Amino acid sequence: MQGVNEPSFIVRMIRSPVFRSLMLFSAFRAVYGMGILVVTYFLATSGNVPIWTSVLFLLFSMVFSRVLFKFIKKRWTKTADNSDPIIPTTVI
């Protein structure tokens, strides 16, 4: 049974830095991935552009997405509220 002041499982999960990073990563991949697919489709179906252009674009996007995500994650962690301790401070 939960204590009076103990937050619920959902509240603890939402406050968790790991959960927040996972949600940020998932949203980033969904939006960025859809954009990459659309651009690649237009590059692949264009009659004026050779097919290797699509492959180069996909390789570039793999590297660029990692750099972009690291930047977003760094900015996200600076603005996040870190008032909750990451390591439990309970003494047995």
DSSP file with accessible surface (Angstrom, degrees, kcal/mol):
  #  RESIDUE AA STRUCTURE BP1 BP2  ACC     N-H-->O    O-->H-N    N-H-->O    O-->H-N    TCO  KAPPA ALPHA  PHI   PSI    X-CA   Y-CA   Z-CA
    1    1 A M              0   0  238      0, 0.0     2,-0.2     0, 0.0     0, 0.0   0.000 360.0 360.0 360.0 140.3    0.0    0.0    0.0
    2    2 A Q        -     0   0   97      1,-0.1     6,-0.1     2,-0.1     2,-0.0  -0.477 360.0-118.4 -79.6 146.9    1.3    3.5   -0.9
    3    3 A G        -     0   0   42     -2,-0.2     3,-0.3     4,-0.1    -1,-0.1  -0.204  31.2-102.0 -73.3 173.1    2.0    6.0    1.8
    4    4 A V  S    S+     0   0  144      1,-0.2    -1,-0.1    -2,-0.0    -2,-0.1   0.922 119.9  33.1 -66.1 -42.6    0.2    9.3    2.0
    5    5 A N  S    S+     0   0  155      2,-0.1    -1,-0.2     0, 0.0    -3,-0.0   0.447  91.1 110.9 -97.1   0.4    3.0   11.4    0.4
    6    6 A E        -     0   0   94     -3,-0.3    -4,-0.0     1,-0.1     2,-0.0  -0.629  69.0-125.0 -79.5 126.9    4.4    8.8   -1.9
    7    7 A P        -     0   0   45      0, 0.0    -4,-0.1     0, 0.0    -1,-0.1  -0.319  29.5-101.8 -70.0 156.0    3.7    9.6   -5.6
    8    8 A S     >  -     0   0   47      1,-0.1     4,-2.4    -6,-0.1     5,-0.2  -0.149  32.9-102.1 -71.2 169.6    1.9    7.1   -7.8
    9    9 A F  H  > S+     0   0  127      1,-0.2     4,-2.4     2,-0.2     5,-0.2   0.902 121.7  52.2 -60.3 -42.4    3.7    4.8  -10.3
   10   10 A I  H  > S+     0   0   94      2,-0.2     4,-2.5     1,-0.2    -1,-0.2   0.921 109.9  48.2 -62.9 -43.1    2.7    7.0  -13.2
   11   11 A V  H  > S+     0   0   54      1,-0.2     4,-2.0     2,-0.2    -2,-0.2   0.932 112.9  47.9 -65.6 -42.9    4.0   10.2  -11.6
   12   12 A R  H  X S+     0   0  116     -4,-2.4     4,-0.8     1,-0.2    -1,-0.2   0.893 112.1  50.4 -64.3 -38.0    7.3    8.5  -10.7
   13   13 A M  H >< S+     0   0   62     -4,-2.4     3,-0.7    -5,-0.2     6,-0.2   0.921 110.1  48.8 -66.8 -42.8    7.6    7.2  -14.3
   14   14 A I  H 3< S+     0   0   92     -4,-2.5    -1,-0.2     1,-0.2    -2,-0.2   0.871 111.7  50.2 -66.5 -33.6    6.9   10.6  -15.9
   15   15 A R  H 3< S+     0   0  132     -4,-2.0    -1,-0.2    -5,-0.2    -2,-0.2   0.665  86.5 109.5 -77.6 -15.2    9.5   12.2  -13.6
   16   16 A S    <X  -     0   0   38     -4,-0.8     4,-2.3    -3,-0.7     5,-0.2  -0.414  65.1-145.6 -67.0 128.8   12.1    9.6  -14.5
   17   17 A P  H  > S+     0   0   65      0, 0.0     4,-2.3     0, 0.0     5,-0.2   0.863 100.1  54.5 -62.2 -33.2   15.0   11.0  -16.7
   18   18 A V  H  > S+     0   0  112      2,-0.2     4,-2.4     1,-0.2     5,-0.2   0.934 109.3  46.4 -66.8 -45.2   15.2    7.6  -18.5
   19   19 A F  H  > S+     0   0   58     -6,-0.2     4,-2.5     2,-0.2     5,-0.2   0.922 112.7  50.1 -63.3 -42.7   11.5    7.7  -19.4
   20   20 A R  H  X S+     0   0   78     -4,-2.3     4,-2.4     1,-0.2    -1,-0.2   0.907 111.1  48.9 -64.5 -39.3   11.7   11.3  -20.5
   21   21 A S  H  X S+     0   0   32     -4,-2.3     4,-2.8     2,-0.2    -1,-0.2   0.906 110.6  51.2 -65.8 -40.2   14.7   10.6  -22.7
   22   22 A L  H  X S+     0   0   99     -4,-2.4     4,-2.5     2,-0.2    -2,-0.2   0.918 111.4  47.0 -62.6 -42.9   13.0    7.6  -24.2
   23   23 A M  H  X S+     0   0   95     -4,-2.5     4,-2.4     2,-0.2     5,-0.2   0.907 113.3  48.7 -66.9 -40.5    9.9    9.7  -25.1
   24   24 A L  H  X S+     0   0   27     -4,-2.4     4,-2.6    -5,-0.2    -2,-0.2   0.938 112.3  48.7 -63.2 -45.3   12.0   12.4  -26.5
   25   25 A F  H  X S+     0   0   69     -4,-2.8     4,-2.6     1,-0.2    -2,-0.2   0.917 111.8  49.3 -61.2 -43.4   14.0    9.9  -28.6
   26   26 A S  H  X S+     0   0   57     -4,-2.5     4,-2.1     2,-0.2    -1,-0.2   0.921 112.9  46.0 -64.6 -44.1   10.8    8.3  -29.9
   27   27 A A  H  X S+     0   0   57     -4,-2.4     4,-2.3     2,-0.2     5,-0.3   0.919 113.1  50.5 -65.8 -41.3    9.2   11.6  -30.9
   28   28 A F  H  X S+     0   0   23     -4,-2.6     4,-2.8    -5,-0.2     5,-0.4   0.943 111.8  47.0 -61.2 -47.5   12.4   12.8  -32.6
   29   29 A R  H  X S+     0   0   81     -4,-2.6     4,-2.2    -5,-0.2     5,-0.3   0.881 111.3  51.8 -64.5 -37.6   12.7    9.5  -34.6
   30   30 A A  H  X S+     0   0   65     -4,-2.1     4,-1.7    -5,-0.2    -1,-0.2   0.952 117.4  36.4 -64.7 -48.6    9.1    9.6  -35.6
   31   31 A V  H  X S+     0   0  113     -4,-2.3     4,-1.9     2,-0.2    -2,-0.2   0.952 122.2  43.4 -71.3 -48.5    9.1   13.1  -36.9
   32   32 A Y  H  X S+     0   0   41     -4,-2.8     4,-2.4    -5,-0.3     5,-0.2   0.919 113.2  52.7 -65.8 -41.4   12.7   13.1  -38.4
   33   33 A G  H  X S+     0   0   29     -4,-2.2     4,-2.4    -5,-0.4    -1,-0.2   0.893 107.9  50.5 -62.5 -40.1   12.2    9.6  -39.9
   34   34 A M  H  X S+     0   0  117     -4,-1.7     4,-2.2    -5,-0.3    -1,-0.2   0.919 110.5  50.0 -65.8 -40.4    9.0   10.6  -41.7
   35   35 A G  H  X S+     0   0   37     -4,-1.9     4,-2.4     1,-0.2     5,-0.2   0.916 110.5  49.7 -63.1 -41.9   10.8   13.7  -43.1
   36   36 A I  H  X S+     0   0   23     -4,-2.4     4,-2.7     1,-0.2     5,-0.2   0.914 109.8  51.4 -64.1 -41.6   13.7   11.6  -44.4
   37   37 A L  H  X S+     0   0  116     -4,-2.4     4,-2.3     2,-0.2    -1,-0.2   0.914 110.3  48.7 -62.7 -41.2   11.3    9.1  -46.0
   38   38 A V  H  X S+     0   0   68     -4,-2.2     4,-2.2     2,-0.2    -2,-0.2   0.950 113.9  45.2 -64.6 -47.0    9.5   11.9  -47.9
   39   39 A V  H  X S+     0   0   64     -4,-2.4     4,-2.3     1,-0.2    -2,-0.2   0.927 113.6  50.1 -64.0 -42.5   12.7   13.5  -49.1
   40   40 A T  H  X S+     0   0   19     -4,-2.7     4,-2.8    -5,-0.2    -1,-0.2   0.899 108.3  53.5 -63.7 -39.4   14.2   10.2  -50.1
   41   41 A Y  H  X S+     0   0  143     -4,-2.3     4,-2.2    -5,-0.2    -1,-0.2   0.937 110.4  46.3 -60.4 -46.1   11.0    9.3  -52.0
   42   42 A F  H  X S+     0   0  130     -4,-2.2     4,-0.8     1,-0.2    -2,-0.2   0.878 113.8  48.8 -66.9 -35.1   11.1   12.5  -54.0
   43   43 A L  H  < S+     0   0   41     -4,-2.3     3,-0.3    -5,-0.2     6,-0.2   0.909 113.3  47.1 -67.2 -41.7   14.8   12.0  -54.7
   44   44 A A  H  < S+     0   0   47     -4,-2.8    -2,-0.2     1,-0.2    -1,-0.2   0.831 115.5  44.1 -71.0 -32.5   14.3    8.4  -55.8
   45   45 A T  H  < S+     0   0   80     -4,-2.2     2,-0.3    -5,-0.2    -1,-0.2   0.543  87.5 107.2 -92.6  -5.3   11.3    9.1  -58.1
   46   46 A S     <  -     0   0   44     -4,-0.8     3,-0.5    -3,-0.3    -3,-0.0  -0.538  61.5-149.5 -72.8 135.2   12.8   12.2  -59.7
   47   47 A G  S    S+     0   0   78     -2,-0.3    -1,-0.1     1,-0.2    -4,-0.0   0.729  92.4  54.5 -77.1 -20.5   13.9   11.6  -63.3
   48   48 A N  S    S+     0   0  158      2,-0.1    -1,-0.2     1,-0.0    -5,-0.0   0.598  95.7  73.4 -90.5 -12.5   16.7   14.1  -63.2
   49   49 A V  S    S-     0   0   46     -3,-0.5     5,-0.1    -6,-0.2    -3,-0.0  -0.885  81.2-122.5-109.6 130.7   18.6   12.7  -60.1
   50   50 A P    >>  -     0   0   60      0, 0.0     3,-1.4     0, 0.0     4,-0.5  -0.307  25.9-114.8 -67.1 156.8   20.6    9.5  -60.2
   51   51 A I  H >> S+     0   0  116      1,-0.3     4,-1.2     2,-0.2     3,-0.9   0.812 111.3  66.8 -65.0 -29.8   19.7    6.7  -57.8
   52   52 A W  H 3> S+     0   0  156      1,-0.2     4,-2.5     2,-0.2    -1,-0.3   0.742  88.2  69.3 -66.6 -17.8   23.0    7.0  -55.8
   53   53 A T  H <> S+     0   0   37     -3,-1.4     4,-2.4     2,-0.2    -1,-0.2   0.911  97.9  50.4 -64.3 -38.4   21.9   10.5  -54.7
   54   54 A S  H <X S+     0   0    6     -3,-0.9     4,-2.4    -4,-0.5    -1,-0.2   0.903 110.1  49.6 -64.8 -41.2   19.2    8.8  -52.6
   55   55 A V  H  X S+     0   0   83     -4,-1.2     4,-2.4     2,-0.2    -2,-0.2   0.930 111.9  47.6 -65.1 -44.6   21.7    6.5  -51.0
   56   56 A L  H  X S+     0   0   95     -4,-2.5     4,-2.7     1,-0.2    -2,-0.2   0.902 110.6  52.6 -62.4 -40.2   24.1    9.3  -50.2
   57   57 A F  H  X S+     0   0   53     -4,-2.4     4,-2.5     2,-0.2    -2,-0.2   0.921 109.6  48.6 -62.3 -42.4   21.2   11.3  -48.7
   58   58 A L  H  X S+     0   0   69     -4,-2.4     4,-1.7     2,-0.2    -2,-0.2   0.906 112.0  48.9 -65.6 -39.8   20.3    8.4  -46.5
   59   59 A L  H  X S+     0   0   92     -4,-2.4     4,-1.5     2,-0.2    -2,-0.2   0.927 112.9  47.6 -64.6 -43.2   23.9    7.9  -45.3
   60   60 A F  H  X S+     0   0  129     -4,-2.7     4,-2.9     1,-0.2     5,-0.2   0.913 109.3  53.9 -62.8 -40.9   24.2   11.6  -44.6
   61   61 A S  H  X S+     0   0    9     -4,-2.5     4,-2.5     1,-0.2    -1,-0.2   0.834 102.9  57.7 -66.8 -30.4   20.9   11.7  -42.7
   62   62 A M  H  X S+     0   0  116     -4,-1.7     4,-1.2     2,-0.2    -1,-0.2   0.942 113.4  38.4 -62.5 -45.8   22.1    8.8  -40.5
   63   63 A V  H  X S+     0   0   96     -4,-1.5     4,-1.9     1,-0.2     3,-0.2   0.936 117.1  50.2 -70.0 -45.8   25.1   10.9  -39.3
   64   64 A F  H  X S+     0   0   89     -4,-2.9     4,-3.0     1,-0.2     5,-0.2   0.885 106.1  55.9 -62.6 -37.7   23.2   14.1  -39.2
   65   65 A S  H  X S+     0   0    5     -4,-2.5     4,-2.6    -5,-0.2    -1,-0.2   0.888 106.7  50.2 -65.3 -36.4   20.4   12.6  -37.1
   66   66 A R  H  X S+     0   0  110     -4,-1.2     4,-2.2    -3,-0.2    -1,-0.2   0.929 113.3  45.3 -65.3 -43.9   22.8   11.5  -34.4
   67   67 A V  H  X S+     0   0   92     -4,-1.9     4,-2.0     2,-0.2    -2,-0.2   0.938 115.2  47.7 -64.7 -45.2   24.4   14.9  -34.2
   68   68 A L  H  X S+     0   0   50     -4,-3.0     4,-2.6     1,-0.2    -2,-0.2   0.917 111.5  50.0 -62.8 -43.0   21.0   16.7  -34.2
   69   69 A F  H  X S+     0   0   14     -4,-2.6     4,-3.0    -5,-0.2     5,-0.2   0.901 108.4  52.4 -66.1 -38.7   19.7   14.3  -31.5
   70   70 A K  H  X S+     0   0  134     -4,-2.2     4,-2.3     2,-0.2    -1,-0.2   0.912 110.8  48.6 -62.4 -39.5   22.7   14.9  -29.3
   71   71 A F  H  X S+     0   0  114     -4,-2.0     4,-2.2     2,-0.2    -2,-0.2   0.940 113.4  46.2 -63.8 -46.3   22.2   18.6  -29.6
   72   72 A I  H  X S+     0   0   53     -4,-2.6     4,-2.6     1,-0.2    -2,-0.2   0.919 112.8  50.3 -63.4 -43.0   18.5   18.3  -28.7
   73   73 A K  H  X S+     0   0   93     -4,-3.0     4,-2.3     2,-0.2    -1,-0.2   0.907 109.5  51.0 -64.5 -38.7   19.2   16.0  -25.8
   74   74 A K  H  X S+     0   0  126     -4,-2.3     4,-1.3    -5,-0.2    -1,-0.2   0.930 113.4  44.7 -63.9 -43.4   21.8   18.4  -24.4
   75   75 A R  H  X S+     0   0  151     -4,-2.2     4,-1.4     1,-0.2    -2,-0.2   0.873 111.9  53.7 -67.6 -37.4   19.4   21.3  -24.6
   76   76 A W  H  X S+     0   0   92     -4,-2.6     4,-1.1     1,-0.2    -2,-0.2   0.904 107.6  49.6 -64.3 -42.1   16.6   19.1  -23.1
   77   77 A T  H  < S+     0   0   64     -4,-2.3    -1,-0.2     1,-0.2    -2,-0.2   0.810 107.0  55.6 -72.8 -25.9   18.6   18.1  -20.1
   78   78 A K  H  < S+     0   0  161     -4,-1.3    -1,-0.2     1,-0.2    -2,-0.2   0.868 113.4  40.3 -70.8 -34.9   19.6   21.8  -19.4
   79   79 A T  H  < S+     0   0  112     -4,-1.4    -2,-0.2    -3,-0.1    -1,-0.2   0.597  94.4 104.5 -89.7 -11.3   15.9   22.9  -19.2
   80   80 A A  S  < S-     0   0   19     -4,-1.1     2,-0.7    -5,-0.1    -3,-0.0  -0.369  80.6-110.8 -72.0 150.3   14.7   19.8  -17.3
   81   81 A D        -     0   0  118      1,-0.1     3,-0.4    -2,-0.1    -1,-0.1  -0.699  33.9-178.8 -81.6 113.8   13.9   20.1  -13.6
   82   82 A N        +     0   0  119     -2,-0.7    -1,-0.1     1,-0.2     4,-0.1  -0.109  44.0 117.2-105.4  36.4   16.5   18.1  -11.8
   83   83 A S        +     0   0   79      2,-0.1    -1,-0.2     0, 0.0    -2,-0.0   0.786  58.1  79.7 -76.0 -25.9   15.2   18.7   -8.3
   84   84 A D  S    S-     0   0   79     -3,-0.4     2,-0.1   -69,-0.1     3,-0.1  -0.648  90.7-115.0 -81.4 135.6   14.5   15.0   -7.7
   85   85 A P        -     0   0   86      0, 0.0     4,-0.1     0, 0.0    -2,-0.1  -0.452  13.7-149.9 -69.0 141.6   17.6   13.0   -6.8
   86   86 A I  S    S+     0   0  140     -2,-0.1    -2,-0.0    -4,-0.1     3,-0.0   0.890  86.5  54.8 -77.4 -40.2   18.5   10.4   -9.4
   87   87 A I  S    S-     0   0  132     -3,-0.1    -1,-0.1     1,-0.0     2,-0.0  -0.804  99.0-112.8 -95.2 128.1   20.0    8.0   -6.8
   88   88 A P        -     0   0  108      0, 0.0    -2,-0.1     0, 0.0    -1,-0.0  -0.331  20.7-158.1 -60.1 138.8   17.7    7.1   -4.0
   89   89 A T        +     0   0  114     -4,-0.1     2,-0.3     2,-0.1    -2,-0.0   0.175  44.8 131.9-105.4  17.9   18.8    8.5   -0.7
   90   90 A T        -     0   0  120      1,-0.0     2,-0.5     2,-0.0     0, 0.0  -0.529  44.4-151.5 -74.5 133.2   17.0    6.1    1.6
   91   91 A V              0   0  135     -2,-0.3    -2,-0.1     0, 0.0    -1,-0.0  -0.903 360.0 360.0-106.4 131.3   19.1    4.6    4.3
   92   92 A I              0   0  206     -2,-0.5    -2,-0.0     0, 0.0     0, 0.0  -0.665 360.0 360.0 -93.3 360.0   18.2    1.2    5.6
